Amino acid sequence: MTVLARWLTPRLTSGLTFGLAAACVLAIVTACFLGSTPLPWTRVIAVLFGGGETGEQLVVWSIRLPRAVAAFLVGAALGMSGAALQGLLRNPLAEPGVLGVSATASLAATFSLYYGLVAFSPWILPLAAILGALAATALLALAAIRTRSIVTIILIGVGLSSFAGALMSHLMNLAPNPFSLSDMINWMLGSVANRSAVEIGFALPFMVLGAAILLSTGRGLSALTLGEEAASGVGLDLRKQRILTVLGAGLATGASVALGGAIGFVGIVAPHLVRPFVGHDPARSLIPSALLAGLILVIADIGVRLIPTDNELKLGVVAALMGAPIFVWVAMQRRAIHD
């Protein structure tokens, strides 16, 4: 695989990106044909081209398509964030959860559920998740300004994650009724069921802004593969690089939590699978990692809808069941190569 990675050129990397983009479009379209409500494929095609009955249009345009798009966007945000953080920290285990952004966003969302704030407006929940992610991002950005140590930033992130997790457990332990507890647990397990175009539109600007910031850090991420001293020697502003990467990952991750709840592993797995095919260049891996992570979550969500269970499985659970074995396999392959 290492020989192949050295052989691949930027042109082939573009081919990989195009192939993944085509696969994502195909998966999203396929998701419109599959679901718990049986619809003949001819009727679905008619709906996609502007025909069909009102009920069929409702199923496809208001339920299946927004759900598939939401799954893709959540995966893309997590995949790109994971690739950028792995490049910044030069740590293959880095992902949005390692800096505590996901946990803090989830804590803020759980807080709004615990105190019944969502009763005032359905927008309270996603807004709380984004504000929680921005609060964690601001703290990490401040740490990046005040310290030169990557290890310090990681330790702060681990502390944030642990503290947020403890508070979430405390809120669930003190849940005033079973319904509140059920809502909190469902949020923590992750799901894109019943997401509407309006909810996607609310989270999308934050995702786009976060992705734009991360893409702007690509040259710096490539320079960091030489080491911090060498990167600084070629003119890279390490402090600015850390701030922008953390800020971009925080915005994208917060928006993903606001849209789909807490979903793990995809931010680690996608960059690992992509990296050998882009010459182990973090900058080249950003877009392919986003596309692959989005593809993984769309496929996982199709599985969620088709698996015959009394209660629908949560996307976060299925994503972990898919991602964990892949991650273990990739880790074993890396160990075999190094040995």
C-alpha positions as CSV (number, residue, x, y, z in Angstrom):
1,M,0.0,0.0,0.0
2,T,2.9,2.4,0.7
3,V,4.3,1.8,-2.8
4,L,0.9,2.5,-4.3
5,A,0.6,5.7,-2.2
6,R,4.0,6.9,-3.5
7,W,3.0,6.1,-7.1
8,L,-0.3,8.0,-7.0
9,T,-0.3,11.5,-8.4
10,P,-2.5,14.5,-7.8
11,R,-4.4,13.6,-11.0
12,L,-5.3,10.2,-9.5
13,T,-6.3,11.9,-6.3
14,S,-8.7,14.0,-8.3
15,G,-10.0,10.8,-9.8
16,L,-10.5,9.4,-6.3
17,T,-12.4,12.5,-5.3
18,F,-14.6,12.3,-8.5
19,G,-15.3,8.6,-7.8
20,L,-16.3,9.2,-4.2
21,A,-18.5,12.2,-5.2
22,A,-20.3,10.0,-7.8
23,A,-20.8,7.2,-5.2
24,C,-22.2,9.7,-2.7
25,V,-24.8,11.0,-5.3
26,L,-25.7,7.4,-6.1
27,A,-26.1,6.5,-2.5
28,I,-28.3,9.5,-1.8
29,V,-30.5,8.7,-4.8
30,T,-30.7,5.0,-3.7
31,A,-31.8,6.2,-0.3
32,C,-34.8,7.7,-1.9
33,F,-35.9,4.3,-3.1
34,L,-35.5,2.5,0.2
35,G,-37.4,2.8,3.4
36,S,-40.0,1.3,5.7
37,T,-42.8,2.5,3.4
38,P,-42.8,0.3,0.3
39,L,-42.9,2.4,-2.9
40,P,-42.5,0.9,-6.5
41,W,-39.3,2.1,-8.0
42,T,-41.2,3.5,-11.0
43,R,-43.2,5.7,-8.7
44,V,-40.1,7.0,-7.0
45,I,-38.6,7.9,-10.4
46,A,-41.8,9.7,-11.3
47,V,-41.6,11.7,-8.0
48,L,-37.9,12.6,-8.6
49,F,-38.8,14.0,-12.0
50,G,-41.7,16.1,-10.6
51,G,-44.6,13.6,-10.9
52,G,-46.3,11.2,-8.5
53,E,-49.1,11.5,-6.0
54,T,-49.0,13.9,-3.0
55,G,-48.4,11.1,-0.5
56,E,-45.5,9.8,-2.6
57,Q,-44.0,13.2,-3.0
58,L,-44.2,13.7,0.8
59,V,-42.4,10.4,1.5
60,V,-39.6,11.1,-1.0
61,W,-39.1,14.9,-0.8
62,S,-39.9,15.5,2.9
63,I,-38.7,12.3,4.6
64,R,-36.2,10.2,2.6
65,L,-34.2,12.8,0.7
66,P,-33.7,15.2,3.6
67,R,-32.7,12.3,5.8
68,A,-30.1,11.1,3.3
69,V,-28.7,14.6,2.7
70,A,-28.5,15.1,6.5
71,A,-26.6,11.9,6.9
72,F,-24.2,12.9,4.2
73,L,-23.6,16.4,5.6
74,V,-23.0,15.1,9.1
75,G,-20.5,12.5,7.8
76,A,-18.7,15.0,5.6
77,A,-18.3,17.5,8.4
78,L,-16.9,14.9,10.8
79,G,-14.7,13.3,8.1
80,M,-13.1,16.6,7.1
81,S,-12.6,17.6,10.7
82,G,-11.0,14.3,11.5
83,A,-8.6,14.6,8.6
84,A,-7.6,18.1,9.5
85,L,-7.1,17.3,13.2
86,Q,-5.0,14.3,12.4
87,G,-2.8,16.4,10.2
88,L,-2.5,19.2,12.8
89,L,-1.8,16.9,15.7
90,R,0.1,14.4,13.6
91,N,-1.8,11.7,15.5
92,P,-3.8,9.0,13.6
93,L,-6.2,8.7,16.6
94,A,-7.3,12.3,16.5
95,E,-10.9,13.2,15.5
96,P,-13.5,15.8,16.6
97,G,-14.2,14.0,19.8
98,V,-10.5,14.1,21.0
99,L,-10.7,17.9,21.5
100,G,-13.9,17.7,23.4
101,V,-15.9,19.7,20.8
102,S,-18.4,16.9,20.2
103,A,-18.9,16.2,23.9
104,T,-19.4,19.9,24.7
105,A,-21.9,20.3,21.9
106,S,-23.8,17.2,23.1
107,L,-23.7,18.6,26.7
108,A,-25.3,21.9,25.6
109,A,-28.0,20.0,23.7
110,T,-28.7,17.7,26.6
111,F,-28.9,20.7,28.9
112,S,-31.6,22.2,26.8
113,L,-33.5,18.9,26.9
114,Y,-33.1,18.5,30.7
115,Y,-34.5,22.0,31.4
116,G,-37.3,21.8,28.8
117,L,-36.0,24.8,26.8
118,V,-37.0,23.1,23.6
119,A,-40.6,23.7,24.6
120,F,-40.1,27.4,23.7
121,S,-38.8,26.7,20.2
122,P,-37.6,23.7,18.2
123,W,-34.5,25.7,17.3
124,I,-33.3,25.8,20.8
125,L,-31.7,22.3,20.6
126,P,-29.6,22.8,17.4
127,L,-28.7,26.3,18.5
128,A,-27.5,25.0,21.9
129,A,-25.4,22.4,20.3
130,I,-23.7,24.9,18.1
131,L,-23.1,27.3,21.0
132,G,-21.6,24.5,23.0
133,A,-19.2,23.6,20.2
134,L,-18.3,27.3,19.8
135,A,-17.6,27.6,23.5
136,A,-15.3,24.6,23.4
137,T,-13.7,26.0,20.2
138,A,-13.1,29.4,21.8
139,L,-11.4,27.7,24.8
140,L,-9.2,25.6,22.6
141,A,-8.3,28.6,20.3
142,L,-7.3,30.5,23.4
143,A,-5.1,27.6,24.5
144,A,-3.6,27.5,21.0
145,I,-2.7,31.2,21.4
146,R,-1.1,30.9,24.8
147,T,0.8,27.6,24.3
148,R,3.2,26.2,21.8
149,S,2.6,22.6,22.8
150,I,0.2,20.4,20.8
151,V,0.2,18.0,23.8
152,T,-1.3,20.7,26.0
153,I,-4.1,21.3,23.5
154,I,-4.8,17.6,23.4
155,L,-4.9,17.3,27.2
156,I,-7.3,20.3,27.4
157,G,-9.5,18.5,24.9
158,V,-9.4,15.3,26.8
159,G,-10.3,17.2,30.0
160,L,-13.2,18.9,28.2
161,S,-14.5,15.7,26.9
162,S,-14.3,13.9,30.3
163,F,-15.9,16.9,32.1
164,A,-18.8,17.2,29.5
165,G,-19.4,13.4,29.7
166,A,-19.6,13.5,33.5
167,L,-22.1,16.4,33.4
168,M,-24.2,14.6,30.8
169,S,-24.3,11.5,33.0
170,H,-25.3,13.7,35.9
171,L,-28.2,15.2,33.9
172,M,-29.4,11.8,32.8
173,N,-29.2,10.5,36.4
174,L,-31.3,13.4,37.6
175,A,-33.8,13.3,34.6
176,P,-37.2,14.5,36.0
177,N,-39.2,11.9,34.0
178,P,-38.7,8.9,31.7
179,F,-39.6,11.0,28.6
180,S,-36.8,13.5,29.2
181,L,-34.4,10.7,29.8
182,S,-35.5,9.0,26.6
183,D,-34.9,12.2,24.6
184,M,-31.4,12.6,26.1
185,I,-30.4,9.0,25.3
186,N,-31.8,9.3,21.8
187,W,-29.8,12.4,21.2
188,M,-26.6,10.8,22.6
189,L,-27.0,7.8,20.3
190,G,-27.2,9.9,17.2
191,S,-29.9,9.9,14.5
192,V,-30.9,11.9,11.4
193,A,-34.5,10.5,11.3
194,N,-37.2,13.1,10.7
195,R,-34.8,15.8,9.7
196,S,-36.3,18.5,7.5
197,A,-34.9,20.8,4.9
198,V,-35.3,23.7,7.3
199,E,-33.1,22.0,9.9
200,I,-30.5,21.2,7.3
201,G,-30.6,24.8,6.2
202,F,-29.9,26.0,9.8
203,A,-26.8,23.8,10.2
204,L,-25.5,24.1,6.7
205,P,-24.0,27.6,6.9
206,F,-21.9,26.6,10.0
207,M,-20.7,23.5,8.2
208,V,-19.8,25.4,5.0
209,L,-17.9,28.1,7.1
210,G,-16.0,25.4,9.0
211,A,-15.2,23.5,5.8
212,A,-13.9,26.7,4.1
213,I,-11.6,27.4,7.1
214,L,-10.3,23.9,7.1
215,L,-9.6,23.9,3.4
216,S,-7.7,27.2,3.8
217,T,-5.3,25.4,6.2
218,G,-4.3,22.7,3.7
219,R,-0.9,24.1,2.8
220,G,0.0,24.4,6.5
221,L,-1.2,20.8,7.1
222,S,1.1,19.6,4.4
223,A,4.0,21.6,5.8
224,L,3.4,20.0,9.3
225,T,4.3,16.6,7.9
226,L,7.9,17.8,8.0
227,G,7.6,18.5,11.7
228,E,6.9,21.7,13.6
229,E,10.4,23.1,13.5
230,A,10.8,22.4,9.7
231,A,7.3,23.8,9.0
232,S,8.1,27.0,11.0
233,G,11.4,27.2,9.1
234,V,9.6,27.4,5.7
235,G,7.4,30.2,7.0
236,L,4.4,28.5,8.6
237,D,2.7,30.5,11.4
238,L,2.1,27.6,13.8
239,R,-0.2,29.6,16.1
240,K,-2.4,30.8,13.2
241,Q,-2.5,27.2,11.8
242,R,-3.7,25.8,15.2
243,I,-6.3,28.5,15.7
244,L,-7.8,28.1,12.2
245,T,-7.8,24.3,12.3
246,V,-9.4,24.2,15.7
247,L,-12.0,26.8,14.7
248,G,-12.9,25.2,11.5
249,A,-13.2,21.7,13.1
250,G,-15.3,23.2,15.9
251,L,-17.8,24.9,13.6
252,A,-18.2,21.9,11.4
253,T,-18.5,19.5,14.3
254,G,-20.9,21.6,16.2
255,A,-23.2,21.9,13.2
256,S,-23.0,18.1,12.7
257,V,-24.0,17.5,16.3
258,A,-26.8,20.0,16.0
259,L,-28.1,18.1,12.9
260,G,-27.4,14.4,13.8
261,G,-26.5,14.2,17.5
262,A,-23.4,12.4,18.7
263,I,-21.9,10.1,16.1
264,G,-18.5,8.7,16.5
265,F,-15.8,6.7,14.7
266,V,-16.5,8.0,11.2
267,G,-14.1,11.0,11.8
268,I,-11.3,8.5,12.5
269,V,-12.0,5.8,9.9
270,A,-12.5,7.9,6.8
271,P,-9.2,9.7,6.9
272,H,-7.4,6.4,7.6
273,L,-8.9,4.7,4.5
274,V,-8.2,7.7,2.3
275,R,-4.7,8.6,3.4
276,P,-2.8,5.8,1.5
277,F,-4.4,6.9,-1.8
278,V,-3.4,10.5,-1.5
279,G,0.3,10.1,-0.7
280,H,-0.3,10.6,3.0
281,D,-0.8,14.3,2.4
282,P,-3.2,15.8,4.9
283,A,-4.2,18.6,2.5
284,R,-5.2,16.2,-0.2
285,S,-7.1,14.0,2.2
286,L,-9.6,16.7,3.3
287,I,-12.2,16.5,0.5
288,P,-11.9,12.7,-0.1
289,S,-12.2,12.1,3.7
290,A,-15.4,14.3,3.8
291,L,-16.9,12.4,0.8
292,L,-16.0,9.0,2.2
293,A,-17.4,9.8,5.7
294,G,-20.6,11.1,4.1
295,L,-20.9,8.0,2.0
296,I,-20.4,5.8,5.0
297,L,-23.1,7.5,7.0
298,V,-25.6,7.4,4.1
299,I,-25.1,3.7,3.7
300,A,-25.3,3.2,7.5
301,D,-28.6,5.2,7.6
302,I,-30.0,3.0,4.8
303,G,-29.1,0.0,6.9
304,V,-30.9,1.6,9.9
305,R,-34.1,1.9,7.8
306,L,-33.9,-1.6,6.4
307,I,-32.8,-3.7,9.4
308,P,-36.0,-5.4,10.7
309,T,-36.3,-4.3,14.4
310,D,-39.2,-3.3,16.7
311,N,-37.4,0.0,17.4
312,E,-35.3,1.6,14.8
313,L,-31.6,1.4,15.5
314,K,-29.8,4.7,16.0
315,L,-27.3,5.9,13.3
316,G,-24.6,6.4,15.9
317,V,-24.8,2.8,17.0
318,V,-24.7,1.4,13.4
319,A,-21.9,3.8,12.4
320,A,-19.8,2.5,15.4
321,L,-20.6,-1.1,14.5
322,M,-19.4,-0.4,11.0
323,G,-16.5,1.8,11.8
324,A,-14.9,-0.1,14.7
325,P,-14.0,-3.3,12.8
326,I,-12.7,-1.2,9.9
327,F,-10.6,0.8,12.3
328,V,-9.1,-2.3,13.9
329,W,-8.3,-3.8,10.5
330,V,-6.6,-0.6,9.3
331,A,-4.6,-0.5,12.6
332,M,-3.5,-4.1,12.2
333,Q,-2.4,-3.4,8.6
334,R,-0.4,-0.4,9.7
335,R,1.3,-2.5,12.4
336,A,2.1,-5.3,9.9
337,I,3.6,-2.8,7.6
338,H,5.8,-1.2,10.3
339,D,6.9,-4.6,11.6
